[in-house]
Amino acid sequence: MRNTNVPPKRAAARWVPETAAGQPVRLQAYRDSRTHAGDEWRAEQRIWSARLIGEARQPLLPVLTSLTGTLQRHGLAVQHDDTSSVLANYARQFDFSVMSGSSAALSEPFLRNITPAPRWSPTELGERVLGYYELAADEFDAAQALAPGDD
């Protein structure tokens, strides 16, 4: 189900995903919690999984891998990865399968359950660049509103 409560020109970096079991993702506008310029920048709750991105922006799904890779290469987004805990889970599962003599515990569907889905959030640079694009879009919208109509 596509979520339609996101204005079309706004990106995921400006929204906080909220999830509830059995409900489509709800989006809340992000409000910067820094009280003054000296505070450290944080992504806070703006961490997006592929599933959440797919619910909020369904047209992005076919290009999600390329898009997130490009954003990461340019320092605009960061992938949250807990490799050490995933490897520890795999090691425990491998030990269990050896001790029990069962290879079912190492099946692909089972291992997917112990591996968290990739998640991304904006970087400070990404948020700043997005802000510049939003300013340009607002200026363009304002210029279009002032342009004489075709009569």
HELIX and SHEET records of a PDB file:
HELIX    1   1 ALA A   12  ARG A   14  5                                   3    
HELIX    2   2 ALA A   50  ALA A   56  1                                   7    
HELIX    3   3 GLN A   58  VAL A   63  5                                   6    
HELIX    4   4 LEU A   64  ARG A   73  1                                  10    
HELIX    5   5 THR A   83  SER A  100  1                                  18    
HELIX    6   6 ALA A  104  LEU A  106  5                                   3    
HELIX    7   7 GLU A  108  ILE A  114  1                                   7    
HELIX    8   8 GLU A  124  LEU A  146  1                                  23    
SHEET    1   A 2 TRP A  15  GLU A  18  0                                        
SHEET    2   A 2 ARG A  26  ALA A  29 -1                                        
SHEET    1   B 3 TRP A  48  SER A  49  0                                        
SHEET    2   B 3 ARG A 119  PRO A 122 -1                                        
SHEET    3   B 3 ALA A  77  HIS A  80 -1                                        
END                                                                             
